[in-house]
């Protein structure tokens, strides 16, 4: 996964990304996309009442790149979603640098965007509007399509 994302990030940095590994990309990172290293965000994956095991059962770290593509197309998906109701390029978690009016400072925060899928992307049980960034908050629960798999967003500062 790391080399694939690195290739995407490098291509993006070279002036625009249209195709990766022979696949036309639906997502184009915004200029404010940034890598977020503090706090370090993670996704915990659950199916039913048990923690699923993508890889070794460890949480999925989200601090290495500015964005992560979810979908069935393994040639480009950073985090595969193999459920039949998920699209090849389903959604993206993108870290964006935004200015907070309350502090007059810029911070990097996670957002999710649904890539115009048929079966949708859900945050805390609510379907999000396609092609619109939605800010994610600590402990948000994300679902893709009709899959029962849930992704819980936590960071290193999350309490037990």
Backbone bond lengths (Angstrom), bond angles and torsions (degrees), N, CA, C in turn:
res aa  C-N    CA-C-N  psi(-1)  N-CA   C-N-CA  omega(-1)  CA-C   N-CA-C  phi
1 X - - - 1.450 - - 1.520 110.57 -
2 X 1.325 118.98 -41.71 1.466 120.73 -174.27 1.515 111.97 -60.61
3 X 1.348 118.77 -44.65 1.452 120.97 -178.47 1.521 110.53 -64.97
4 X 1.323 116.60 -40.55 1.466 121.04 179.29 1.521 110.90 -61.24
5 X 1.332 117.42 -47.10 1.465 120.70 179.11 1.511 109.73 -65.54
6 X 1.323 117.63 -39.82 1.457 120.85 178.57 1.520 110.46 -60.11
7 X 1.347 117.49 -42.36 1.466 120.79 177.47 1.522 110.79 -60.28
8 X 1.335 116.89 -42.10 1.461 121.38 179.46 1.521 110.32 -64.76
9 X 1.329 117.38 -45.56 1.466 121.59 -179.48 1.517 110.19 -63.62
10 X 1.333 117.81 -42.14 1.459 120.34 179.02 1.524 111.19 -64.11
11 X 1.327 117.55 -43.64 1.456 120.67 179.17 1.519 110.68 -63.00
12 X 1.336 116.26 -40.35 1.464 121.28 178.34 1.518 109.58 -61.44
13 X 1.340 117.37 -43.40 1.453 121.84 -178.77 1.515 113.28 -68.06
14 X 1.332 117.11 -19.75 1.458 120.57 -179.35 1.522 113.42 -88.36
15 X 1.317 117.12 11.92 1.455 118.25 171.31 1.510 115.98 109.77
16 X 1.277 117.61 33.19 1.456 118.49 174.29 1.505 112.17 119.37
17 X 1.269 115.20 138.45 1.444 121.28 -175.73 1.515 108.49 -122.44
18 X 1.295 116.68 124.22 1.446 120.54 177.73 1.525 111.72 -117.04
19 X 1.329 116.44 -37.66 1.448 120.83 -173.38 1.528 109.97 -142.74
20 X 1.341 116.04 137.71 1.460 122.12 176.61 1.519 107.60 -133.24
21 X 1.311 116.92 130.01 1.470 122.24 179.38 1.532 111.58 50.22
22 X 1.325 116.77 37.63 1.458 121.58 178.53 1.515 114.94 79.23
23 X 1.332 118.14 7.71 1.458 122.35 -178.27 1.534 109.04 -113.23
24 X 1.338 116.25 127.75 1.467 120.51 175.84 1.525 107.52 -72.27
25 X 1.321 116.16 126.71 1.457 121.71 -175.29 1.526 111.21 -84.74
26 X 1.342 115.86 135.34 1.461 121.53 176.37 1.524 111.46 -84.38
27 X 1.328 116.82 -22.29 1.467 121.70 -175.73 1.514 110.63 -105.10
28 X 1.323 115.35 131.92 1.457 122.05 172.33 1.523 107.31 -119.57
29 X 1.327 118.77 119.06 1.470 119.91 -177.35 1.518 111.83 -62.11
30 X 1.332 116.31 140.90 1.461 119.56 177.80 1.530 110.56 -75.20
31 X 1.326 117.91 161.43 1.468 120.67 -179.31 1.526 113.07 -60.89
32 X 1.330 117.76 -26.06 1.467 120.72 -178.12 1.533 112.99 -87.46
33 X 1.336 117.87 6.71 1.469 120.55 177.91 1.527 109.43 -65.55
34 X 1.318 115.54 132.69 1.466 121.83 -178.45 1.522 110.01 -141.38
35 X 1.292 115.65 153.49 1.457 121.33 171.02 1.526 107.77 -75.39
36 X 1.313 117.22 136.90 1.462 120.68 -179.37 1.528 109.26 -110.67
37 X 1.328 115.68 115.95 1.465 119.28 -179.42 1.522 112.55 -110.94
38 X 1.313 117.41 -9.19 1.462 119.34 178.45 1.518 109.63 -150.26
39 X 1.323 117.70 116.21 1.461 125.45 -1.77 1.531 110.35 -76.16
40 X 1.308 115.86 161.17 1.466 121.26 178.58 1.526 108.96 -82.69
41 X 1.323 115.23 117.03 1.462 121.28 -178.86 1.520 110.23 -89.48
42 X 1.350 115.23 150.13 1.456 122.32 178.72 1.522 109.25 -141.88
43 X 1.325 115.43 152.44 1.457 121.40 172.70 1.518 108.21 -110.91
44 X 1.315 115.75 128.75 1.460 121.78 174.18 1.514 106.72 -105.10
45 X 1.332 116.76 129.20 1.452 122.23 -172.80 1.521 110.00 -104.97
46 X 1.340 115.71 127.98 1.460 121.80 -179.98 1.515 109.92 -127.75
47 X 1.323 115.43 146.93 1.461 121.40 171.74 1.516 105.57 -132.70
48 X 1.315 116.81 114.38 1.459 120.18 -173.12 1.520 109.09 70.23
49 X 1.311 117.83 -133.55 1.462 121.92 -178.94 1.520 113.33 -95.02
50 X 1.325 117.79 1.67 1.462 119.72 -175.29 1.517 110.68 -117.11
51 X 1.320 113.85 153.58 1.458 118.86 177.96 1.515 108.14 -76.30
52 X 1.326 116.80 125.04 1.460 121.69 177.68 1.522 108.62 -72.17
53 X 1.303 116.49 165.13 1.458 118.29 -177.47 1.518 112.15 -122.34
54 X 1.347 117.89 80.93 1.461 119.31 171.00 1.515 107.28 -77.40
55 X 1.278 118.93 119.03 1.451 119.90 -173.41 1.507 109.26 79.83
56 X 1.301 116.79 -118.04 1.465 121.34 -175.87 1.524 111.70 -106.96
57 X 1.302 118.52 11.18 1.453 120.73 -178.70 1.519 112.60 90.63
58 X 1.302 116.15 0.91 1.464 120.38 177.52 1.520 109.45 -77.51
59 X 1.333 117.67 158.15 1.467 119.41 174.75 1.529 110.29 -63.99
60 X 1.309 115.33 155.72 1.462 120.46 177.79 1.525 108.59 -87.68
61 X 1.335 118.52 114.27 1.471 119.82 179.90 1.527 110.75 -73.42
62 X 1.321 115.67 142.30 1.459 121.28 -179.72 1.527 111.74 -119.97
63 X 1.332 116.88 31.40 1.464 119.31 -175.72 1.527 114.04 -111.21
64 X 1.326 117.58 4.45 1.465 118.82 -175.26 1.517 114.26 -92.34
65 X 1.353 116.57 -24.29 1.459 120.67 -175.18 1.523 110.16 -140.82
66 X 1.335 117.74 165.17 1.468 119.40 -178.42 1.534 114.38 -78.23
67 X 1.333 118.21 -16.92 1.464 120.10 -179.44 1.523 110.88 -152.96
68 X 1.345 114.92 157.64 1.453 122.37 -177.13 1.517 108.81 -139.12
69 X 1.331 116.27 122.20 1.455 122.77 -178.28 1.529 110.38 -92.95
70 X 1.333 116.25 129.47 1.457 123.62 175.04 1.522 107.79 -103.51
71 X 1.335 117.47 136.62 1.452 119.64 176.51 1.515 112.17 169.33
72 X 1.338 115.27 176.35 1.462 121.65 -178.09 1.525 112.76 -85.60
73 X 1.317 118.16 -19.05 1.463 121.60 -177.01 1.522 109.63 -78.66
74 X 1.329 115.95 96.72 1.468 121.03 -173.07 1.525 113.69 -66.91
75 X 1.317 117.96 -16.56 1.470 118.72 177.60 1.524 111.53 -69.97
76 X 1.341 117.55 -19.93 1.463 119.60 -178.46 1.525 114.06 -130.70
77 X 1.326 118.18 -17.95 1.472 120.24 -176.89 1.523 110.66 -71.85
78 X 1.313 115.64 129.81 1.460 120.87 174.96 1.521 109.91 -77.89
79 X 1.331 115.65 -36.12 1.461 122.15 179.32 1.526 106.67 -128.31
80 X 1.346 117.06 103.41 1.469 120.42 -176.01 1.528 112.56 -66.82
81 X 1.330 115.04 139.88 1.463 122.82 172.73 1.519 105.63 -123.66
82 X 1.311 116.90 100.42 1.459 121.35 -170.83 1.519 114.79 -87.53
83 X 1.307 118.44 0.89 1.465 120.53 -178.35 1.536 109.87 -64.98
84 X 1.346 117.74 140.80 1.474 120.32 -179.13 1.527 114.39 -58.04
85 X 1.320 118.63 -25.84 1.467 121.05 -178.46 1.525 112.81 -83.60
86 X 1.321 117.75 -4.14 1.467 121.22 179.71 1.522 110.09 -90.33
87 X 1.298 115.69 148.43 1.463 121.88 179.55 1.519 110.84 -84.90
88 X 1.331 114.98 164.65 1.472 119.24 178.90 1.522 111.19 -61.12
89 X 1.314 116.75 -42.27 1.466 122.82 172.48 1.522 104.63 -123.13
90 X 1.308 116.49 99.91 1.460 120.55 -167.56 1.531 113.29 -93.63
91 X 1.325 116.61 -54.76 1.465 120.74 -175.89 1.523 108.82 -156.23
92 X 1.326 114.95 166.37 1.469 120.88 179.24 1.519 108.88 -134.53
93 X 1.326 115.80 134.41 1.466 120.63 164.04 1.520 105.49 -94.19
94 X 1.313 115.21 122.68 1.465 121.38 -177.59 1.527 108.70 -126.63
95 X 1.312 115.92 131.41 1.462 120.71 176.16 1.526 107.43 -90.21
96 X 1.337 115.37 126.18 1.457 121.05 -175.61 1.523 110.18 -123.97
97 X 1.325 114.52 139.19 1.462 119.73 175.02 1.528 107.78 -83.94
98 X 1.337 115.20 120.32 1.464 120.94 -178.83 1.519 108.99 -130.47
99 X 1.314 114.41 156.74 1.465 119.69 177.49 1.521 109.06 -95.06
100 X 1.308 115.92 131.22 1.462 121.82 177.84 1.516 108.42 -96.40
101 X 1.324 116.35 121.74 1.461 121.25 -178.80 1.526 111.35 -62.25
102 X 1.332 116.05 -34.03 1.466 119.63 -176.86 1.526 112.46 -66.55
103 X 1.315 117.46 -30.82 1.460 119.12 -177.33 1.523 113.28 -116.40
104 X 1.319 117.10 -5.45 1.466 122.19 -177.19 1.521 112.04 54.02
105 X 1.314 116.29 32.48 1.456 120.11 178.03 1.518 108.97 -129.72
106 X 1.315 115.80 162.12 1.455 121.29 178.89 1.526 109.35 -95.14
107 X 1.327 114.42 137.79 1.461 121.33 177.45 1.520 108.00 -133.85
108 X 1.328 115.72 157.27 1.459 121.43 177.02 1.521 107.50 -104.36
109 X 1.334 115.78 120.74 1.466 121.00 -175.48 1.528 110.08 -129.52
110 X 1.336 116.90 153.67 1.466 120.17 -179.72 1.523 112.43 -81.55
111 X 1.319 114.80 139.93 1.460 123.32 174.27 1.521 107.19 -130.16
112 X 1.326 115.92 158.38 1.457 120.78 172.94 1.512 108.16 -126.21
113 X 1.321 115.76 146.82 1.458 121.56 176.91 1.522 108.18 -136.25
114 X 1.332 116.08 130.90 1.461 122.44 175.50 1.523 107.24 -84.96
115 X 1.334 116.78 133.38 1.459 120.94 -174.82 1.533 111.61 -92.59
116 X 1.341 115.79 51.40 1.458 123.37 176.65 1.521 112.31 57.77
117 X 1.333 115.75 48.93 1.457 121.07 -177.89 1.526 111.18 -84.42
118 X 1.313 115.22 158.54 1.462 121.13 178.65 1.524 110.88 -71.80
119 X 1.328 116.64 -44.40 1.463 120.73 -173.91 1.526 114.93 -97.08
120 X 1.311 117.34 -1.08 1.454 121.39 169.33 1.513 117.90 79.68
121 X 1.316 112.99 171.23 1.459 124.67 175.05 1.513 106.29 -124.82
122 X 1.332 116.14 139.15 1.458 121.60 -174.23 1.517 110.48 -123.11
123 X 1.330 115.78 136.03 1.465 122.19 173.98 1.521 106.37 -120.88
124 X 1.320 115.28 119.24 1.471 121.93 -178.35 1.534 111.90 53.37
125 X 1.331 115.65 39.75 1.459 121.38 175.81 1.514 115.62 84.40
126 X 1.326 117.67 -5.35 1.465 121.66 -179.07 1.531 109.72 -105.61
127 X 1.324 115.61 129.57 1.464 119.36 177.54 1.527 109.21 -69.07
128 X 1.328 116.01 131.18 1.462 119.06 178.83 1.524 109.35 -89.53
129 X 1.309 115.33 154.42 1.458 120.84 178.83 1.525 109.37 -70.19
130 X 1.321 116.12 137.97 1.467 121.07 179.78 1.523 110.67 -66.03
131 X 1.314 115.33 147.37 1.472 123.89 175.40 1.518 114.02 61.78
132 X 1.330 117.75 21.48 1.468 122.31 176.90 1.519 108.88 -124.54
133 X 1.323 116.31 132.56 1.455 119.67 176.01 1.527 110.19 -72.26
134 X 1.312 115.45 134.73 1.462 122.21 176.16 1.530 106.76 -122.87
135 X 1.326 115.91 124.95 1.460 119.05 179.63 1.530 109.81 -67.64
136 X 1.325 115.15 135.28 1.462 120.91 176.98 1.520 109.27 -98.19
137 X 1.311 115.42 144.17 1.454 122.11 178.43 1.524 109.74 -117.40
138 X 1.294 114.94 158.71 1.452 120.58 177.02 1.530 109.89 -53.63
139 X 1.303 116.69 135.12 1.479 126.17 179.34 1.522 114.19 77.15
140 X 1.325 117.83 8.46 1.458 119.31 173.92 1.527 109.21 -65.10
141 X 1.327 114.95 146.62 1.464 121.89 178.61 1.527 107.40 -111.85
142 X 1.328 115.61 125.11 1.460 122.36 -175.80 1.526 108.78 -113.28
143 X 1.335 115.80 137.57 1.469 121.87 174.69 1.522 108.60 -134.06
144 X 1.329 115.06 149.68 1.464 121.13 -179.08 1.522 109.81 -118.61
145 X 1.326 116.08 126.73 1.454 120.77 179.10 1.513 111.76 57.37
146 X 1.327 115.85 -139.14 1.459 122.06 -178.99 1.525 112.10 -96.98
147 X 1.309 116.94 9.30 1.459 121.34 -179.87 1.525 110.95 -64.31
148 X 1.323 116.94 143.70 1.472 120.70 176.70 1.527 111.47 -85.83
149 X 1.316 117.06 -5.37 1.461 121.42 179.09 1.526 109.90 -69.18
150 X 1.325 116.41 133.52 1.457 122.02 179.20 1.520 109.85 -118.11
151 X 1.315 115.45 140.84 1.461 122.81 178.61 1.526 106.68 -115.49
152 X 1.324 116.37 118.73 1.464 121.19 -178.53 1.529 107.81 -104.34
153 X 1.320 115.94 125.89 1.456 122.24 -177.70 1.527 110.32 -91.66
154 X 1.319 115.39 119.93 1.472 121.62 177.26 1.528 108.05 -133.79
155 X 1.323 114.90 162.90 1.458 118.41 173.57 1.527 109.60 -128.26
156 X 1.326 115.54 177.18 1.465 120.11 -175.17 1.521 113.31 -63.70
157 X 1.327 116.98 -17.01 1.469 120.45 -179.96 1.533 112.35 -92.47
158 X 1.339 116.32 -2.61 1.473 120.66 -178.42 1.526 110.26 -64.26
159 X 1.307 115.01 134.41 1.465 120.47 177.34 1.512 109.74 -85.14
160 X 1.351 116.50 139.97 1.444 127.36 178.26 1.428 116.87 -9.24
